[in-house]
Amino acid sequence: MQLCDVYQGLGEQVFRELLASISIGKLKTFQLYERMKLRFRVNKLNLESLARSAPRQLERIAVERDEAFAAEVAQAILVCHLEVVIGVLNFLEIPHQEGFFEKDAEIAKYLTGDWQQRSWDAHASSMPKAVLVFYLNHLAAEMTPDLPLFNPLAQAGK
């Protein structure tokens, strides 16, 4: 599964929630603001422009299958939610440095059994659900690409 599949599988509502959860301040802190403004093709990057452009951005990902853009959007989302990344990695006992892996780390060996469901059950009540389900699928796409989409939000009728 690729990142484009993750966004498409989670659907437009989750994608909108993910964009709405982006912190402009954190993008500036991580020096991603200007880059993301260019990549999103907006004159001014703020929550309003992200919300208005969501259908166009999702089309670039789901229809045009722009994996590079999908990866950059994922980076923007995840740096704004390092607490989710760190919480999941700590829960799964995956070694990391503030949410980032060593270059040649063997992460897949920690992703065994129903790791996504266990992580979801442990964190769904305390973390933003859209971000959590996105990160669980992002981690799977990066480390164990043969896993199907994990979407407990669809099962819960969200």
N, C-alpha and C positions, 0 to 999 in steps of 0.2 A: 504494500500500500504506500502510495506517495502522499505528500502533503496536500496536493490538489484534491485527492480523494478524501482526505480527512475533512477539509473545509466543505466540500460538496456533500459528504455524508452527514455531517452535523447540521447542515441546512442554513438557510438565510437568517433565521431568528438568532441562532447561536453566533453566527458570524457578526451580526449587528451588535450583539452583546459583547463580543470580543473587542470590536472596534471601539465601543463605548467605554470599555475598561482601560483603554490606553491612556497613560498619564503623559501629558505633554511635558511636564517638568522632568519626569524620568527619562524621556527621550532626549531632552536637553542634557541631563546629567551624563548619560551614556554617549553623548555626542552623535545621536541618531536623528535629531530633529530635521536638519536640512536634507539629509539623505532621504528620509521618509516622506518629507514634503514633495521632493522630486518624484519619488517612486509612486506616491499616491496621486500625482499629477493634480495637485491643488495649489492655489495661489497662497492660501494661508492654512496652515495645519492646526486645526482645533477640533473639538468634539463635534461641533456643528458641521464642519466640512467633511469630517469622516462619516458622520451619519448620512449626510446627503449623497455622498459618493459610494456608500456601501454596495448598492446593486451593481454599479460599474466595476468596483473592485472584485466582487465575487465572480462576476462574469470573466474577468481577466484570469482568475484562478480556475474556476470550474469549467468554463467553455474554452477559453484560449489555452488552458493548461500551462500557465506561466509558472513553472516550478521555482525559478529564481525569485520571482516576486512573492510567491507563497512562502518561501523561506524567510524573506526579509520581513514580511508581515508577522510571521511567527516569532522572529527575533524581537520585533517591537512589542508584541504582546507579552512575551515571556520575560523580557527585562523589566517590564512594568509590574510583573508579578513573581519576582524571585522568591517571595515567601511561599508560594505554591510549589515552585520547583524544589526548593530546599526541603519543604515539608514532606513531599513525596519521596525524594531521594533519601532523606533520613529514615523515613518509615520503611523503605525497601532495603535500608542499610547499604546503599550504593556510595562508595567513596567519591567525594567531590570537594571542590574549593568554592564555597559560597554559591553553589548551584552550577558550577562549571566543572567538566570532566578533564582529566589528563588527556593528552592527545591520543594515545594508543590504549586507553582504558578498555578493559573487557567488561562491558556493561551488561551484555545479553545474559550472562550467567546468573545475574541477580533477578532477571525477569522470568520467573518460573511459575508454573501453575496458574492460578487465577489472580495474578499480581494486580491487574487492573481493577478487578472487582474489590479485592482487599483494600487497595489504595482508595478507591471511591468510597467504600463503606467507612473507612477511617477518617476521611477528610470532607465528605460532601456537606456535612452540617456546619463546618467552620470555614470553608473556602468558597470563593465564587464558583458556582457549579459549571458555568460555561468555560471558564479558564481551566478548571480542574479536568473536565472531560477532554478539552483540547490538549492539555499537556500529556495526559495519559496516552492519547492517540499519537501525539507528536513523538513521545519517547518510543512508542512501539514502532512507528514508521522509521525512526532513525536506527533503532537497535534490533528489531525483529520484524522486518517488513512483511513477513508472511501472515501476520495476525490480521484478522478481519477488524472492521471498525467496531469500536467499543462505544456504545451510546445508550447509557442508562437513562438519559433525558427523554429519549423517544419511548422507552418502556414505561416511564412514569407519566407519560402524556403531557410533558412540559410544554 
